[in-house]
Amino acid sequence: MHKQLIRFIMVIFIFGLALGLMAIWISSTKTAARVDNHQDAATPQLQTFDQKQKLAELAKQIAGQEDKPAAEVFKNIQSLKVMPAGRLLKVMEFGYSKSLGVNCTHCHVVDQWEKDDKPTKQVAREMIKMNGAINNDYLKNIKDLKSENPIINCTTCHRGQIKPALNLP
Protein backbone atom coordinates (compact mmCIF):
# COMPACT_ATOMS: atom_id res chain seq x y z
CA MET A 1 0.00 0.00 0.00
CA HIS A 2 2.88 2.35 0.87
CA LYS A 3 4.56 1.77 -2.54
CA GLN A 4 1.30 2.47 -4.34
CA LEU A 5 0.95 5.78 -2.49
CA ILE A 6 4.50 6.76 -3.42
CA ARG A 7 3.85 5.87 -7.09
CA PHE A 8 0.62 7.86 -7.01
CA ILE A 9 2.45 10.88 -5.57
CA MET A 10 5.16 10.51 -8.27
CA VAL A 11 2.55 10.46 -11.03
CA ILE A 12 0.84 13.54 -9.57
CA PHE A 13 4.22 15.27 -9.32
CA ILE A 14 5.08 14.45 -12.95
CA PHE A 15 1.66 15.61 -14.09
CA GLY A 16 2.05 18.88 -12.16
CA LEU A 17 5.54 19.39 -13.57
CA ALA A 18 4.28 18.80 -17.10
CA LEU A 19 1.37 21.21 -16.61
CA GLY A 20 3.70 23.85 -15.18
CA LEU A 21 6.08 23.56 -18.12
CA MET A 22 3.16 23.67 -20.54
CA ALA A 23 1.94 26.87 -18.88
CA ILE A 24 5.42 28.37 -19.31
CA TRP A 25 5.42 27.21 -22.93
CA ILE A 26 2.01 28.72 -23.64
CA SER A 27 3.01 31.98 -21.97
CA SER A 28 6.25 32.24 -23.94
CA THR A 29 4.47 31.27 -27.16
CA LYS A 30 2.13 34.23 -26.74
CA THR A 31 5.13 36.50 -26.20
CA ALA A 32 6.96 34.95 -29.16
CA ALA A 33 3.86 35.32 -31.35
CA ARG A 34 3.79 39.04 -30.60
CA VAL A 35 7.53 39.27 -31.31
CA ASP A 36 7.19 37.15 -34.50
CA ASN A 37 4.28 39.26 -35.75
CA HIS A 38 6.33 42.40 -35.21
CA GLN A 39 9.36 40.84 -36.92
CA ASP A 40 7.27 39.58 -39.84
CA ALA A 41 5.99 43.09 -40.51
CA ALA A 42 9.49 44.54 -40.24
CA THR A 43 11.36 41.80 -42.10
CA PRO A 44 9.48 40.35 -45.07
CA GLN A 45 12.15 37.67 -45.67
CA LEU A 46 10.79 35.74 -42.66
CA GLN A 47 7.46 35.42 -44.43
CA THR A 48 9.21 33.68 -47.32
CA PHE A 49 11.46 31.49 -45.20
CA ASP A 50 12.31 28.29 -47.09
CA GLN A 51 13.10 25.71 -44.42
CA LYS A 52 14.05 23.00 -46.91
CA GLN A 53 16.56 25.33 -48.57
CA LYS A 54 18.07 26.48 -45.26
CA LEU A 55 18.43 22.91 -44.01
CA ALA A 56 20.13 21.98 -47.31
CA GLU A 57 22.52 24.93 -46.84
CA LEU A 58 23.30 23.84 -43.29
CA ALA A 59 23.84 20.25 -44.43
CA LYS A 60 26.29 21.55 -47.04
CA GLN A 61 28.10 23.66 -44.42
CA ILE A 62 28.64 20.66 -42.14
CA ALA A 63 29.55 18.22 -44.94
CA GLY A 64 32.17 15.79 -43.66
CA GLN A 65 31.28 16.56 -40.03
CA GLU A 66 27.85 14.90 -39.88
CA ASP A 67 29.05 12.20 -37.47
CA LYS A 68 30.79 14.58 -35.06
CA PRO A 69 28.92 15.59 -31.90
CA ALA A 70 26.64 18.57 -32.53
CA ALA A 71 28.47 20.64 -29.90
CA GLU A 72 31.69 20.36 -31.94
CA VAL A 73 30.01 21.47 -35.18
CA PHE A 74 27.43 24.07 -34.17
CA LYS A 75 27.69 27.10 -31.86
CA ASN A 76 25.76 27.45 -28.60
CA ILE A 77 24.46 23.87 -28.41
CA GLN A 78 23.17 23.39 -24.86
CA SER A 79 20.97 20.33 -25.33
CA LEU A 80 21.61 17.27 -27.47
CA LYS A 81 25.35 18.04 -27.41
CA VAL A 82 26.52 14.51 -28.16
CA MET A 83 23.97 13.86 -30.91
CA PRO A 84 25.66 13.61 -34.33
CA ALA A 85 25.44 16.96 -36.12
CA GLY A 86 23.72 15.47 -39.17
CA ARG A 87 21.10 13.82 -37.02
CA LEU A 88 20.49 17.06 -35.13
CA LEU A 89 19.33 18.73 -38.35
CA LYS A 90 16.83 15.90 -38.90
CA VAL A 91 15.61 16.12 -35.30
CA MET A 92 15.06 19.85 -35.70
CA GLU A 93 13.19 19.33 -38.98
CA PHE A 94 11.03 16.36 -38.02
CA GLY A 95 11.16 16.17 -34.24
CA TYR A 96 10.47 19.81 -33.51
CA SER A 97 9.18 21.58 -36.62
CA LYS A 98 6.63 18.94 -37.57
CA SER A 99 5.68 18.10 -33.99
CA LEU A 100 4.80 21.74 -33.29
CA GLY A 101 3.68 22.75 -36.78
CA VAL A 102 6.33 25.49 -37.02
CA ASN A 103 9.51 26.20 -38.97
CA CYS A 104 13.01 27.13 -37.83
CA THR A 105 12.07 30.80 -37.31
CA HIS A 106 9.87 29.85 -34.34
CA CYS A 107 12.97 29.43 -32.16
CA HIS A 108 15.89 30.66 -34.29
CA VAL A 109 17.12 33.87 -35.86
CA VAL A 110 17.72 33.01 -39.53
CA ASP A 111 21.42 32.56 -40.39
CA GLN A 112 22.31 33.38 -36.77
CA TRP A 113 21.19 30.01 -35.40
CA GLU A 114 23.32 30.28 -32.24
CA LYS A 115 21.52 33.41 -30.96
CA ASP A 116 19.23 33.12 -27.94
CA ASP A 117 17.03 36.08 -28.88
CA LYS A 118 13.74 34.18 -28.95
CA PRO A 119 12.17 32.93 -25.70
CA THR A 120 10.82 29.88 -27.51
CA LYS A 121 14.38 28.56 -27.89
CA GLN A 122 14.83 28.42 -24.10
CA VAL A 123 11.38 26.88 -23.68
CA ALA A 124 12.38 24.17 -26.16
CA ARG A 125 15.52 23.48 -24.11
CA GLU A 126 13.46 23.14 -20.95
CA MET A 127 10.98 20.88 -22.73
CA ILE A 128 13.89 18.65 -23.83
CA LYS A 129 14.88 18.33 -20.15
CA MET A 130 11.29 17.51 -19.18
CA ASN A 131 11.07 14.93 -21.96
CA GLY A 132 14.29 13.30 -20.75
CA ALA A 133 13.13 13.22 -17.15
CA ILE A 134 9.80 11.63 -18.06
CA ASN A 135 11.41 9.05 -20.35
CA ASN A 136 14.43 8.20 -18.21
CA ASP A 137 13.22 8.69 -14.65
CA TYR A 138 9.48 8.17 -14.55
CA LEU A 139 8.03 6.03 -17.33
CA LYS A 140 10.50 3.21 -16.77
CA ASN A 141 9.45 3.01 -13.11
CA ILE A 142 5.72 2.59 -13.72
CA LYS A 143 4.85 -0.97 -12.82
CA ASP A 144 2.67 -2.95 -15.25
CA LEU A 145 3.13 -0.46 -18.09
CA LYS A 146 2.65 -2.54 -21.22
CA SER A 147 5.80 -1.42 -23.02
CA GLU A 148 9.41 -2.55 -22.86
CA ASN A 149 10.72 0.91 -23.64
CA PRO A 150 8.01 3.50 -23.00
CA ILE A 151 8.74 6.96 -24.39
CA ILE A 152 7.12 10.29 -25.01
CA ASN A 153 8.21 12.97 -27.46
CA CYS A 154 7.01 16.39 -28.61
CA THR A 155 4.25 14.87 -30.73
CA THR A 156 2.81 13.09 -27.69
CA CYS A 157 1.31 16.38 -26.49
CA HIS A 158 1.63 18.87 -29.32
CA ARG A 159 0.20 16.86 -32.23
CA GLY A 160 1.44 19.37 -34.81
CA GLN A 161 0.28 22.43 -32.84
CA ILE A 162 2.26 25.08 -30.95
CA LYS A 163 0.00 24.74 -27.93
CA PRO A 164 -0.17 21.21 -26.49
CA ALA A 165 -3.40 19.36 -27.23
CA LEU A 166 -5.11 19.67 -23.87
CA ASN A 167 -8.70 19.03 -24.92
CA LEU A 168 -10.05 15.83 -26.37
CA PRO A 169 -12.60 16.07 -29.21
KALINCOR-V55530 format. One record per residue. N is the residue number from 1. RES is the residue in one small letter. SS is DSSP state (@ for helix, = for strand, . for the rest). PSI is psi in whole degrees, 0 to 359 (999 if undefined). Layout:
BEGIN
<<N:RES:SS:PSI> <N:RES:SS:PSI>>
END
This chain:
BEGIN
<<1:m:.:320> <2:h:@:318> <3:k:@:322> <4:q:@:320> <5:l:@:317> <6:i:@:316> <7:r:@:318> <8:f:@:316> <9:i:@:321> <10:m:@:317> <11:v:@:316> <12:i:@:319> <13:f:@:313> <14:i:@:315> <15:f:@:316> <16:g:@:318> <17:l:@:314> <18:a:@:317> <19:l:@:319> <20:g:@:316> <21:l:@:325> <22:m:@:321> <23:a:@:318> <24:i:@:316> <25:w:@:312> <26:i:@:317> <27:s:@:314> <28:s:@:330> <29:t:@:320> <30:k:@:317> <31:t:@:314> <32:a:@:324> <33:a:@:319> <34:r:@:318> <35:v:@:313> <36:d:@:318> <37:n:@:318> <38:h:@:315> <39:q:@:321> <40:d:@:320> <41:a:@:324> <42:a:@:331> <43:t:.:94> <44:p:@:337> <45:q:@:335> <46:l:@:330> <47:q:.:334> <48:t:.:26> <49:f:.:127> <50:d:.:95> <51:q:@:318> <52:k:@:318> <53:q:@:315> <54:k:@:320> <55:l:@:323> <56:a:@:319> <57:e:@:316> <58:l:@:319> <59:a:@:321> <60:k:@:320> <61:q:@:327> <62:i:.:8> <63:a:.:131> <64:g:.:350> <65:q:.:10> <66:e:.:330> <67:d:.:354> <68:k:.:154> <69:p:=:141> <70:a:@:322> <71:a:@:338> <72:e:@:343> <73:v:@:321> <74:f:.:157> <75:k:.:148> <76:n:.:37> <77:i:.:121> <78:q:.:339> <79:s:.:157> <80:l:.:35> <81:k:.:323> <82:v:.:354> <83:m:.:137> <84:p:=:139> <85:a:@:318> <86:g:@:322> <87:r:@:325> <88:l:@:318> <89:l:@:319> <90:k:@:320> <91:v:@:318> <92:m:@:317> <93:e:@:311> <94:f:@:318> <95:g:@:320> <96:y:@:305> <97:s:@:307> <98:k:@:321> <99:s:@:328> <100:l:@:355> <101:g:.:36> <102:v:.:177> <103:n:.:184> <104:c:@:327> <105:t:@:349> <106:h:@:322> <107:c:.:337> <108:h:.:152> <109:v:=:123> <110:v:.:131> <111:d:.:6> <112:q:=:54> <113:w:.:332> <114:e:.:344> <115:k:.:149> <116:d:.:34> <117:d:.:335> <118:k:.:129> <119:p:@:336> <120:t:@:334> <121:k:@:318> <122:q:@:323> <123:v:@:317> <124:a:@:319> <125:r:@:317> <126:e:@:323> <127:m:@:325> <128:i:@:317> <129:k:@:317> <130:m:@:314> <131:n:@:313> <132:g:@:317> <133:a:@:316> <134:i:@:314> <135:n:@:317> <136:n:@:328> <137:d:@:331> <138:y:@:307> <139:l:@:319> <140:k:@:344> <141:n:@:3> <142:i:.:114> <143:k:.:144> <144:d:.:14> <145:l:.:130> <146:k:.:54> <147:s:.:138> <148:e:.:326> <149:n:.:76> <150:p:.:137> <151:i:.:157> <152:i:.:162> <153:n:.:186> <154:c:@:319> <155:t:@:332> <156:t:@:318> <157:c:@:321> <158:h:@:323> <159:r:.:42> <160:g:.:11> <161:q:.:149> <162:i:.:313> <163:k:.:135> <164:p:.:147> <165:a:.:98> <166:l:.:345> <167:n:.:133> <168:l:.:148> <169:p:.:999>>
END
